[in-house]
Amino acid sequence: MANPGFFQRQANARRNTTLLIALFLLAVAIISLAVCLVGYLVTRSETTSLSFMDWLISSHGLMTAGAVVCLIVLGSLVRWIDLAGGGERVARMVGARLIDPSTQDADERKLRNIVEEMSIASGVSVPQLYVMDRETGINAFVAGYSPSEAVMVVTHGALTQLNRDELQGVVGHEFSHILNGDMRINVRLIAVLAGILMIGQIGSFLLHSASPSSYSSRRNKEQGAAVILGLALVVIGYVGLFFGRLIQSAVSRQRELLADASSVQFTRNPEGIASALYKIGFQGGLLKSTSHASDMNHMCFGESTAMKFSRLLASHPPIAARINAIQPGLLARLQSRQRDTRPAAQIRGGQTAPMAAAGFSGTGVPAPEQELPPITYTPADRLSRSVGQVTERSEVYAKNLLERLPATFLDLLYTRSGAVQLCYALLTDQLDAAAQEQVLSLLEDHPLLAPQPALIAKLTPTLKALGAASRFPSLELAMPALRKLDPEERRQLIEYAQRLVKADGRVSLFEFAMISFLQRHLGVNAGAAVTTKYRSYQVVQTPLHRLFSLMARAGSSSAEGAGQLYREALAGFANPADLKPLADRVTIAELRDALVQLNSLSPLLKPAIIDACGDCVSHDGQVTVTEYEMLRLVADQLDCPMPPIAVDS
């Protein structure tokens, strides 16, 4: 299927939120009417001949409907608040175990390596990794409200039964959900389903509470009424369950096909994800160790719970259909290979049958080890098209970078202490030993956040050897450890970093970019969804003027050239007669405010801004380290994950 661009997918995700709200309101209305009908039949007597519609608008009907709506909303609200912890809360809810970044388990290290490659290649922070140790089926999901606090959960079966190519296909599928903005609606859908299912749960409670405990006639009558009411509510609960599954299916099915296509695009190996799906067709991916399997169905790589009417209510298309959508004829080839080693078996989309672990080997060819050439931009190769994508060049870059990072360097990034010291090293690695010691002395003693010169000395040589282009990838590798800091430690780390930046009385572009990155991903509002406020460039003319003034001056060494670049960049956003002159100076505070306002634009309006910035810094056909850091800053602050690109020193 066609794979829309990052910005279109972001817009689609926002529209899915509107669809979710509409379906939720419809389900609430139908469930309320069903309960009211039961209430009408129970309270109707020979002396009361009101029609159902008249009863519905009476005080009894309005009170019944209001109580039902309140119960549903309350059920959703309670779960919504419970899931305020984001992805980590969802992982704990299903009993998943956090994988130690420094794990020595071979399967867990394989997963971590794949995820790190994908993170660097796509320009997003490395998600926290969890494993469901008691799940033997093959499944996985990602959860969270934003890429900066995403978690990825895989089953033990996925770790042990999938080879590297297959696991890479699954990881690519899940990264698509991270990049497409699917995670937020997935978590919210759990809360929505909790409210819709509330009535059925109340009915089940009434049935269980009506067990015989007294033999008085009055007690028996009360129990009989409770049983009848409970049965009625349970039946209505199945109506809610039907609508819940219908909502899951409506929101999830097309996104799963898109995520499959994105995985193939990311890995360039269709047989990897197809073989993983094929194994699920036999081994199954049902979650059996958690009571939340039904709640999680729309989030998982494959169906997590068995259900009737799967063709109508399943959150995922049939497995055979998914494989054929990846590449026509691929299912037949996989079946042929299976018959070569085992008796022929018929795969059935969405259903499971036992299958012993088979040694299928993917055919992905490792990318050649080479340095990336300097990037050039042409009108047909817009920078915005790389946003939210994993390209062959960015994947080669990620693999080469990880291979060049010493094991001791990586091991330090996997610890909280080492990740903190990396922040200090990034801000002081250009200073000589004496100046570095003097600057670090500005930071007070702290059990965790105090500078540790010995650790910084181990990190600095690698940072200098790999060059400035490795700064942000290294910081992204350290994000899982930095996210383990408690809120007060995060706040103090940002304060310490700001103190180091201000030590010399000036702020470099990289220093500003790094502080902005830390505030964006570790600050008080980290992970909060950004509301779309602006749907036109006309209301953000001042932020655009400041941003393009800065970009134009960075992209040209002459005032005349900068003016020309500025006019060309802003021409697509304002009438020529309304153009403000090129700003002589843009302060850090002005740039910060400009980026905050521009991030509130509709996703479909952002690619033109990214492209205009790219045109400014690449007018000579190449991108310097400083120019790349500017692009990286703008992309990060606009929630546009940008893959690494080669830069000129």
C-alpha positions as CSV (number, residue, x, y, z in Angstrom):
1,M,0.0,0.0,0.0
2,A,1.1,3.6,-0.5
3,N,3.1,5.0,2.4
4,P,2.2,8.7,3.1
5,G,4.8,11.0,4.4
6,F,5.5,11.8,8.1
7,F,3.5,15.0,8.2
8,Q,0.5,13.4,6.5
9,R,0.6,10.5,9.0
10,Q,0.7,13.0,11.9
11,A,-2.4,14.7,10.5
12,N,-4.1,11.3,10.1
13,A,-3.3,10.5,13.7
14,R,-5.0,13.7,14.8
15,R,-8.0,12.8,12.7
16,N,-8.1,9.4,14.3
17,T,-8.5,11.1,17.6
18,T,-11.6,12.9,16.3
19,L,-12.9,9.5,15.0
20,L,-12.2,7.9,18.4
21,I,-14.2,10.7,20.2
22,A,-17.1,10.3,17.7
23,L,-17.3,6.5,18.1
24,F,-17.0,6.8,21.9
25,L,-20.0,9.2,22.0
26,L,-22.0,6.9,19.7
27,A,-21.2,3.9,22.0
28,V,-22.2,5.9,25.1
29,A,-25.5,6.9,23.5
30,I,-26.4,3.3,22.5
31,I,-25.4,1.8,25.8
32,S,-27.4,4.5,27.7
33,L,-30.5,3.8,25.6
34,A,-30.1,0.1,26.2
35,V,-29.9,0.6,30.0
36,C,-32.8,3.0,29.9
37,L,-34.8,0.3,28.0
38,V,-34.1,-2.2,30.8
39,G,-35.1,0.4,33.4
40,Y,-38.3,1.2,31.5
41,L,-39.3,-2.5,31.4
42,V,-38.4,-3.1,35.1
43,T,-40.3,-0.1,36.4
44,R,-43.3,-0.3,34.1
45,S,-46.5,-1.3,35.8
46,E,-50.1,-1.8,34.9
47,T,-50.9,1.7,36.2
48,T,-48.2,3.3,34.2
49,S,-48.8,3.3,30.5
50,L,-46.1,5.8,29.3
51,S,-44.5,5.0,26.1
52,F,-40.7,4.4,26.1
53,M,-40.0,7.8,24.6
54,D,-42.2,9.6,27.1
55,W,-40.6,7.6,29.9
56,L,-37.2,8.5,28.5
57,I,-37.7,12.2,28.9
58,S,-39.4,11.8,32.3
59,S,-37.4,12.3,35.5
60,H,-36.8,8.6,35.9
61,G,-35.5,8.3,32.3
62,L,-33.3,11.3,32.5
63,M,-31.9,10.2,35.9
64,T,-31.2,6.7,34.5
65,A,-29.5,8.0,31.4
66,G,-27.5,10.5,33.4
67,A,-26.3,7.8,35.8
68,V,-25.2,5.6,32.9
69,V,-23.3,8.4,31.2
70,C,-21.6,9.4,34.5
71,L,-20.6,5.7,35.1
72,I,-19.1,5.4,31.7
73,V,-17.3,8.7,31.9
74,L,-16.1,8.0,35.4
75,G,-14.7,4.6,34.3
76,S,-12.8,6.2,31.4
77,L,-11.6,9.0,33.6
78,V,-10.3,6.7,36.3
79,R,-8.3,4.7,33.8
80,W,-7.2,7.9,32.0
81,I,-5.7,9.2,35.3
82,D,-4.2,5.7,36.0
83,L,-2.4,5.9,32.6
84,A,-1.0,9.4,33.1
85,G,2.3,7.7,33.7
86,G,2.4,7.0,30.0
87,G,4.3,4.1,28.5
88,E,6.0,3.0,31.7
89,R,2.6,2.6,33.4
90,V,1.3,0.5,30.5
91,A,4.4,-1.7,30.7
92,R,3.9,-2.2,34.4
93,M,0.2,-2.9,33.9
94,V,0.9,-6.0,31.8
95,G,3.7,-7.2,34.1
96,A,6.6,-6.4,31.8
97,R,10.2,-6.3,33.1
98,L,12.5,-3.4,32.3
99,I,15.5,-4.6,30.4
100,D,18.8,-3.4,31.9
101,P,20.6,-1.5,29.2
102,S,23.8,-3.2,30.3
103,T,22.3,-6.7,30.1
104,Q,24.5,-9.6,29.2
105,D,21.6,-11.8,27.9
106,A,22.3,-12.4,24.2
107,D,18.7,-12.1,23.1
108,E,18.2,-8.9,25.0
109,R,21.4,-7.4,23.7
110,K,20.3,-8.3,20.1
111,L,17.0,-6.4,20.7
112,R,18.9,-3.4,22.2
113,N,21.3,-3.2,19.3
114,I,18.5,-3.3,16.7
115,V,16.5,-0.6,18.6
116,E,19.6,1.6,18.9
117,E,20.3,1.3,15.2
118,M,16.7,2.3,14.4
119,S,16.8,5.2,16.8
120,I,19.9,6.7,15.5
121,A,18.9,6.2,11.9
122,S,15.5,7.8,12.5
123,G,16.6,10.6,14.8
124,V,14.4,9.7,17.8
125,S,15.5,8.9,21.3
126,V,16.0,5.3,22.3
127,P,12.8,4.0,23.9
128,Q,12.9,2.1,27.2
129,L,12.8,-1.7,26.5
130,Y,10.7,-4.2,28.4
131,V,10.1,-7.9,28.1
132,M,7.1,-10.0,29.2
133,D,9.0,-13.0,30.6
134,R,6.0,-15.3,30.9
135,E,4.7,-14.8,27.4
136,T,5.8,-17.6,25.0
137,G,3.8,-16.2,22.0
138,I,5.3,-13.7,19.5
139,N,4.1,-10.2,20.1
140,A,5.3,-6.6,20.8
141,F,3.9,-3.1,21.3
142,V,5.0,0.5,22.0
143,A,3.3,2.8,24.4
144,G,3.6,6.4,25.4
145,Y,2.3,9.9,24.8
146,S,5.3,11.1,22.8
147,P,8.5,9.7,21.2
148,S,10.6,11.2,24.0
149,E,9.0,8.9,26.6
150,A,8.1,5.9,24.5
151,V,8.6,2.3,25.7
152,M,8.8,-0.8,23.6
153,V,7.5,-4.1,25.1
154,V,8.3,-7.5,23.5
155,T,7.3,-11.0,24.6
156,H,9.9,-13.6,25.6
157,G,8.7,-15.6,22.6
158,A,9.5,-12.8,20.2
159,L,13.0,-12.5,21.7
160,T,13.8,-16.2,21.6
161,Q,11.9,-17.4,18.5
162,L,12.7,-14.6,16.0
163,N,16.1,-14.3,14.3
164,R,17.7,-10.9,13.8
165,D,16.0,-10.1,10.5
166,E,12.6,-11.0,11.8
167,L,13.1,-9.1,15.0
168,Q,14.3,-6.1,13.1
169,G,11.1,-6.3,11.0
170,V,9.0,-6.2,14.2
171,V,11.0,-3.3,15.6
172,G,10.6,-1.4,12.4
173,H,6.8,-1.9,12.6
174,E,6.8,-0.6,16.1
175,F,9.0,2.4,15.3
176,S,6.4,3.3,12.6
177,H,3.8,3.6,15.4
178,I,6.2,5.9,17.3
179,L,6.9,8.1,14.3
180,N,3.3,8.2,13.1
181,G,1.8,9.4,16.4
182,D,-0.2,6.2,17.0
183,M,1.0,5.7,20.6
184,R,-1.0,8.5,22.1
185,I,-4.3,7.4,20.6
186,N,-3.6,3.8,21.6
187,V,-3.2,4.7,25.2
188,R,-6.3,6.9,25.2
189,L,-8.2,4.0,23.6
190,I,-7.5,1.9,26.6
191,A,-9.2,4.5,28.8
192,V,-12.1,4.8,26.4
193,L,-12.7,1.0,26.4
194,A,-12.6,1.0,30.3
195,G,-15.6,3.3,30.4
196,I,-17.5,1.4,27.7
197,L,-17.0,-1.9,29.5
198,M,-18.0,-0.4,32.9
199,I,-21.7,-1.4,32.6
200,G,-21.0,-5.0,31.9
201,Q,-18.6,-5.1,34.8
202,I,-21.3,-3.8,37.1
203,G,-23.6,-6.5,35.9
204,S,-21.0,-9.2,36.6
205,F,-20.6,-7.8,40.1
206,L,-24.3,-7.9,40.7
207,L,-24.5,-11.5,39.6
208,H,-21.7,-12.6,41.9
209,S,-23.1,-10.6,44.8
210,A,-26.5,-12.3,44.5
211,S,-25.2,-15.6,45.9
212,P,-27.7,-17.2,48.4
213,S,-26.9,-16.1,51.9
214,S,-30.4,-15.9,53.4
215,Y,-33.6,-17.9,52.9
216,S,-36.1,-15.1,53.8
217,S,-38.6,-14.4,51.1
218,R,-37.7,-10.8,51.0
219,R,-34.1,-11.6,50.6
220,N,-34.9,-14.1,47.8
221,K,-36.9,-11.4,46.0
222,E,-34.0,-8.9,46.3
223,Q,-31.6,-11.5,45.0
224,G,-33.9,-12.4,42.1
225,A,-34.1,-8.7,41.2
226,A,-30.3,-8.4,41.4
227,V,-29.9,-11.5,39.2
228,I,-32.3,-10.2,36.6
229,L,-30.7,-6.7,36.6
230,G,-27.2,-8.2,36.6
231,L,-28.1,-10.4,33.6
232,A,-29.5,-7.5,31.7
233,L,-26.4,-5.4,32.4
234,V,-24.1,-8.2,31.4
235,V,-26.0,-8.5,28.1
236,I,-25.7,-4.7,27.7
237,G,-22.0,-5.1,28.6
238,Y,-21.6,-7.4,25.6
239,V,-23.1,-4.5,23.5
240,G,-20.4,-2.3,25.0
241,L,-17.8,-5.0,24.3
242,F,-18.9,-5.2,20.7
243,F,-18.6,-1.4,20.3
244,G,-15.2,-1.5,22.0
245,R,-13.9,-4.1,19.6
246,L,-15.5,-2.2,16.7
247,I,-13.7,1.0,17.7
248,Q,-10.4,-0.9,18.0
249,S,-10.9,-2.3,14.6
250,A,-11.9,1.0,13.0
251,V,-8.9,2.9,14.5
252,S,-6.3,0.1,14.2
253,R,-6.6,-1.9,11.0
254,Q,-5.3,0.5,8.4
255,R,-2.5,1.7,10.7
256,E,-1.2,-1.9,11.0
257,L,-0.9,-2.2,7.2
258,L,0.8,1.2,7.1
259,A,3.2,0.1,9.9
260,D,4.0,-3.1,8.0
261,A,4.8,-1.0,4.9
262,S,6.9,1.4,6.9
263,S,8.9,-1.6,8.4
264,V,9.8,-2.8,4.9
265,Q,10.8,0.8,4.0
266,F,13.0,1.1,7.1
267,T,14.7,-2.3,6.9
268,R,14.5,-2.8,3.1
269,N,13.9,-6.5,3.8
270,P,10.3,-7.5,3.3
271,E,11.1,-11.1,4.2
272,G,12.1,-10.1,7.8
273,I,8.7,-8.9,8.9
274,A,6.8,-11.3,6.6
275,S,8.6,-14.3,8.2
276,A,7.8,-12.9,11.7
277,L,4.1,-12.7,10.7
278,Y,4.3,-16.2,9.3
279,K,5.6,-17.6,12.6
280,I,2.8,-15.8,14.4
281,G,0.4,-17.6,12.1
282,F,1.5,-20.9,13.6
283,Q,2.9,-20.1,17.0
284,G,0.4,-17.4,17.9
285,G,0.9,-14.1,19.7
286,L,-1.9,-14.2,22.3
287,L,-1.0,-12.7,25.7
288,K,-1.9,-15.3,28.4
289,S,-0.2,-13.9,31.5
290,T,-2.1,-10.7,31.8
291,S,-5.8,-9.8,32.3
292,H,-5.3,-6.8,30.1
293,A,-4.8,-8.7,26.8
294,S,-8.1,-7.5,25.5
295,D,-7.4,-3.9,26.4
296,M,-4.0,-4.1,24.5
297,N,-5.3,-5.8,21.4
298,H,-5.2,-2.7,19.2
299,M,-1.6,-1.9,20.4
300,C,0.1,-5.1,19.6
301,F,2.0,-6.4,16.6
302,G,-0.4,-9.2,16.3
303,E,-3.8,-10.1,17.9
304,S,-3.3,-10.5,21.6
305,T,-6.6,-12.1,22.4
306,A,-8.9,-14.6,20.7
307,M,-12.4,-13.4,19.7
308,K,-15.4,-14.3,17.7
309,F,-16.4,-12.5,14.5
310,S,-12.6,-11.9,14.0
311,R,-13.1,-10.8,10.4
312,L,-15.3,-7.9,11.6
313,L,-13.9,-7.1,15.0
314,A,-10.2,-8.0,14.8
315,S,-7.8,-5.1,15.3
316,H,-5.5,-6.5,12.7
317,P,-6.0,-7.7,9.1
318,P,-5.6,-11.5,8.6
319,I,-2.0,-12.5,8.7
320,A,-2.1,-13.9,5.2
321,A,-3.5,-10.6,3.9
322,R,-0.8,-8.7,5.7
323,I,2.0,-10.8,4.2
324,N,0.5,-10.5,0.7
325,A,0.2,-6.7,1.2
326,I,3.9,-6.6,2.0
327,Q,4.8,-8.3,-1.3
328,P,2.5,-10.3,-3.6
329,G,3.6,-14.0,-3.8
330,L,5.6,-13.7,-0.6
331,L,3.3,-16.0,1.4
332,A,3.6,-18.7,-1.2
333,R,7.4,-18.6,-1.0
334,L,7.3,-18.8,2.8
335,Q,4.9,-21.8,2.6
336,S,7.1,-23.5,0.1
337,R,10.2,-23.1,2.3
338,Q,8.1,-24.5,5.3
339,R,7.1,-27.5,3.2
340,D,10.8,-28.2,2.4
341,T,11.5,-28.9,6.1
342,R,8.0,-29.8,7.6
343,P,4.7,-31.3,6.4
344,A,2.6,-28.8,4.5
345,A,0.4,-26.7,6.7
346,Q,-2.2,-24.1,5.9
347,I,-1.7,-20.7,7.4
348,R,-4.9,-19.1,8.6
349,G,-4.9,-15.3,9.1
350,G,-5.5,-14.3,12.6
351,Q,-5.8,-17.9,14.0
352,T,-3.1,-19.8,15.8
353,A,-1.8,-23.4,15.8
354,P,1.2,-24.9,17.5
355,M,4.5,-24.7,15.7
356,A,7.9,-25.7,17.0
357,A,10.6,-23.0,16.6
358,A,11.9,-23.2,13.1
359,G,15.3,-21.9,11.9
360,F,14.1,-19.6,9.2
361,S,16.9,-17.3,7.9
362,G,16.2,-14.0,6.4
363,T,17.8,-12.8,3.3
364,G,18.6,-9.2,4.2
365,V,22.0,-8.1,3.0
366,P,24.0,-6.0,5.5
367,A,24.6,-2.5,4.2
368,P,28.2,-1.9,3.1
369,E,30.5,-0.3,5.6
370,Q,31.3,3.1,4.3
371,E,31.2,6.8,5.3
372,L,28.3,8.8,4.1
373,P,29.0,11.3,1.4
374,P,28.2,15.0,2.0
375,I,24.5,15.5,1.5
376,T,23.3,17.6,-1.4
377,Y,19.7,18.9,-1.8
378,T,17.8,19.4,-5.0
379,P,14.2,20.5,-5.6
380,A,13.3,16.8,-6.0
381,D,15.1,15.8,-2.8
382,R,13.4,17.9,-0.1
383,L,14.7,17.7,3.4
384,S,11.2,17.2,4.8
385,R,10.9,13.9,3.0
386,S,13.6,12.4,5.2
387,V,11.7,13.4,8.4
388,G,10.3,10.4,10.2
389,Q,12.0,8.0,7.7
390,V,14.9,5.5,7.9
391,T,16.9,5.7,4.8
392,E,19.7,3.4,3.6
393,R,22.3,6.1,4.2
394,S,21.0,6.9,7.7
395,E,21.0,3.2,8.6
396,V,24.6,2.8,7.3
397,Y,25.5,5.8,9.4
398,A,23.9,4.3,12.5
399,K,25.6,0.9,12.1
400,N,29.0,2.5,11.5
401,L,28.6,4.8,14.5
402,L,27.6,2.0,16.8
403,E,30.5,-0.2,15.6
404,R,33.0,2.7,16.2
405,L,31.7,3.4,19.7
406,P,34.0,1.6,22.3
407,A,32.2,-0.9,24.6
408,T,33.3,1.0,27.6
409,F,31.8,4.2,26.2
410,L,28.4,2.5,25.5
411,D,28.4,0.8,28.9
412,L,28.8,4.2,30.6
413,L,25.8,5.6,28.6
414,Y,23.7,2.8,29.9
415,T,24.1,4.0,33.5
416,R,22.5,7.1,35.1
417,S,25.8,8.3,36.3
418,G,27.5,7.8,32.9
419,A,24.6,9.5,31.1
420,V,24.8,12.5,33.4
421,Q,28.6,12.8,32.9
422,L,28.1,12.6,29.1
423,C,26.0,15.8,29.3
424,Y,28.9,17.5,31.1
425,A,31.4,16.1,28.6
426,L,29.4,17.4,25.7
427,L,29.4,20.9,27.1
428,T,33.1,20.9,28.1
429,D,35.0,18.7,25.7
430,Q,36.3,21.7,23.7
431,L,38.0,23.1,26.8
432,D,41.5,22.3,27.9
433,A,42.0,20.4,31.2
434,A,42.4,23.5,33.4
435,A,39.4,25.3,32.0
436,Q,37.3,22.2,32.2
437,E,38.2,21.7,35.8
438,Q,37.4,25.3,36.6
439,V,34.0,25.2,34.9
440,L,33.0,21.9,36.5
441,S,33.8,23.4,39.9
442,L,30.7,25.6,39.5
443,L,28.5,22.6,40.2
444,E,27.7,21.7,43.8
445,D,28.3,18.2,45.3
446,H,25.5,15.8,44.7
447,P,25.3,12.0,45.2
448,L,24.5,11.4,41.5
449,L,24.8,14.7,39.6
450,A,28.2,15.9,40.8
451,P,30.9,16.0,38.1
452,Q,33.1,13.0,38.0
453,P,36.3,13.9,36.2
454,A,37.4,10.3,35.9
455,L,34.2,9.3,34.0
456,I,34.3,12.5,31.9
457,A,37.9,11.7,30.9
458,K,36.8,8.3,29.6
459,L,34.0,9.8,27.5
460,T,35.8,12.8,26.0
461,P,38.4,11.0,23.8
462,T,35.6,9.2,21.9
463,L,33.5,12.4,21.5
464,K,36.6,14.1,20.0
465,A,37.5,11.2,17.8
466,L,34.1,10.9,16.3
467,G,33.5,14.6,15.8
468,A,30.7,17.0,16.4
469,A,28.2,15.0,14.2
470,S,28.1,12.2,16.9
471,R,27.0,14.5,19.7
472,F,23.2,14.1,19.3
473,P,23.3,10.4,18.5
474,S,25.3,9.9,21.7
475,L,22.9,11.9,23.7
476,E,20.0,9.9,22.2
477,L,21.7,6.6,23.2
478,A,21.9,8.0,26.8
479,M,18.2,9.0,27.0
480,P,17.0,5.7,28.5
481,A,19.3,6.2,31.5
482,L,18.5,9.9,31.8
483,R,14.8,9.1,31.9
484,K,15.5,7.0,35.0
485,L,16.2,10.2,36.9
486,D,13.5,11.3,39.2
487,P,11.8,14.7,38.5
488,E,14.0,16.7,40.9
489,E,17.1,15.1,39.5
490,R,16.0,16.0,36.0
491,R,15.3,19.6,37.0
492,Q,18.7,19.9,38.7
493,L,20.5,18.3,35.7
494,I,19.0,20.9,33.4
495,E,20.0,23.6,35.9
496,Y,23.6,22.3,36.1
497,A,23.8,22.2,32.3
498,Q,22.6,25.8,32.0
499,R,25.2,26.8,34.5
500,L,28.0,25.2,32.4
501,V,26.6,27.0,29.3
502,K,26.6,30.4,31.0
503,A,30.1,30.0,32.5
504,D,31.9,31.7,29.6
505,G,29.3,34.5,29.2
506,R,28.1,33.3,25.7
507,V,25.9,30.6,24.3
508,S,26.9,28.6,21.3
509,L,24.4,27.2,18.9
510,F,25.1,23.6,20.1
511,E,24.8,24.6,23.7
512,F,21.4,26.2,23.0
513,A,20.4,23.1,21.0
514,M,21.5,20.8,23.8
515,I,19.7,22.7,26.6
516,S,16.6,22.8,24.4
517,F,16.9,19.1,23.9
518,L,17.1,18.4,27.6
519,Q,14.2,20.7,28.4
520,R,12.1,19.1,25.7
521,H,12.7,15.5,26.7
522,L,13.4,15.8,30.5
523,G,11.6,19.0,31.5
524,V,8.4,19.3,33.5
525,N,6.2,19.1,30.4
526,A,8.2,16.4,28.6
527,G,6.0,14.1,26.7
528,A,3.0,16.4,26.8
529,A,1.0,16.6,23.6
530,V,1.2,19.9,21.7
531,T,-2.1,21.3,20.7
532,T,-2.6,22.6,17.2
533,K,-3.3,26.3,17.5
534,Y,-2.5,27.7,14.1
535,R,-3.6,26.6,10.6
536,S,-2.2,29.5,8.6
537,Y,1.2,31.0,8.2
538,Q,-0.3,34.5,8.5
539,V,-0.5,34.3,12.3
540,V,3.1,33.2,12.7
541,Q,4.9,35.8,10.5
542,T,7.1,37.1,13.3
543,P,8.4,33.7,14.3
544,L,9.1,32.8,10.6
545,H,10.9,36.2,10.2
546,R,13.2,35.5,13.1
547,L,13.9,31.8,12.2
548,F,14.6,32.5,8.5
549,S,16.8,35.5,9.4
550,L,18.9,33.3,11.6
551,M,19.1,30.5,9.0
552,A,19.9,32.9,6.1
553,R,22.8,34.4,8.1
554,A,24.1,31.0,8.9
555,G,23.9,29.9,5.3
556,S,25.8,32.8,3.8
557,S,29.0,34.6,4.7
558,S,27.9,37.9,3.1
559,A,25.1,40.3,4.0
560,E,23.9,40.4,0.4
561,G,23.8,36.6,0.1
562,A,22.0,36.4,3.5
563,G,19.4,38.9,2.3
564,Q,18.8,37.0,-0.9
565,L,18.4,33.6,1.0
566,Y,16.1,35.3,3.5
567,R,13.8,36.6,0.8
568,E,13.7,33.3,-1.0
569,A,12.9,31.4,2.2
570,L,10.1,33.7,3.3
571,A,8.6,34.2,-0.2
572,G,6.4,31.1,0.1
573,F,5.0,32.3,3.5
574,A,4.2,36.0,3.0
575,N,3.3,38.5,0.3
576,P,6.4,40.3,-1.1
577,A,5.0,43.6,0.0
578,D,4.6,42.4,3.6
579,L,8.2,41.1,3.9
580,K,10.0,42.4,7.0
581,P,13.7,43.2,6.4
582,L,16.4,40.7,7.4
583,A,16.9,40.9,11.2
584,D,20.3,42.1,12.2
585,R,20.3,39.9,15.3
586,V,18.1,37.1,16.7
587,T,18.5,36.5,20.4
588,I,18.3,33.0,22.0
589,A,15.1,34.0,23.8
590,E,13.5,35.1,20.5
591,L,14.5,31.9,18.7
592,R,13.1,29.8,21.6
593,D,9.8,31.7,21.5
594,A,9.7,31.4,17.7
595,L,10.1,27.6,17.8
596,V,7.5,27.2,20.5
597,Q,4.9,29.1,18.4
598,L,5.8,27.3,15.1
599,N,5.4,23.9,16.9
600,S,1.7,24.8,17.4
601,L,1.2,24.8,13.6
602,S,-0.8,22.1,11.9
603,P,1.5,19.2,11.0
604,L,0.8,19.7,7.3
605,L,2.2,23.2,7.5
606,K,5.6,22.2,9.0
607,P,7.3,20.5,6.0
608,A,7.5,23.8,4.1
609,I,9.4,25.3,7.1
610,I,11.8,22.4,7.3
611,D,12.5,22.6,3.6
612,A,13.0,26.4,3.7
613,C,15.6,25.9,6.5
614,G,17.3,23.2,4.5
615,D,17.5,25.4,1.4
616,C,19.1,28.2,3.5
617,V,21.9,26.0,4.9
618,S,22.5,23.9,1.8
619,H,22.6,26.6,-0.9
620,D,26.2,25.7,-1.5
621,G,25.4,22.0,-1.8
622,Q,26.9,20.9,1.6
623,V,26.0,21.2,5.3
624,T,28.5,22.2,7.9
625,V,28.4,21.0,11.5
626,T,27.0,24.3,12.7
627,E,24.3,24.2,10.0
628,Y,23.4,20.6,10.9
629,E,23.0,21.5,14.5
630,M,20.7,24.3,13.6
631,L,18.6,22.0,11.4
632,R,18.6,19.4,14.2
633,L,17.5,22.0,16.7
634,V,14.6,23.2,14.5
635,A,13.5,19.7,13.7
636,D,13.5,18.5,17.3
637,Q,11.6,21.6,18.6
638,L,9.0,21.1,15.8
639,D,8.5,17.4,16.8
640,C,10.0,16.3,13.5
641,P,12.5,13.5,14.0
642,M,15.4,14.1,11.5
643,P,17.8,11.3,10.5
644,P,21.5,12.0,10.8
645,I,23.2,13.4,7.8
646,A,26.9,13.6,6.8
647,V,28.4,17.1,7.5
648,D,31.5,18.9,6.5
649,S,33.9,19.9,9.3
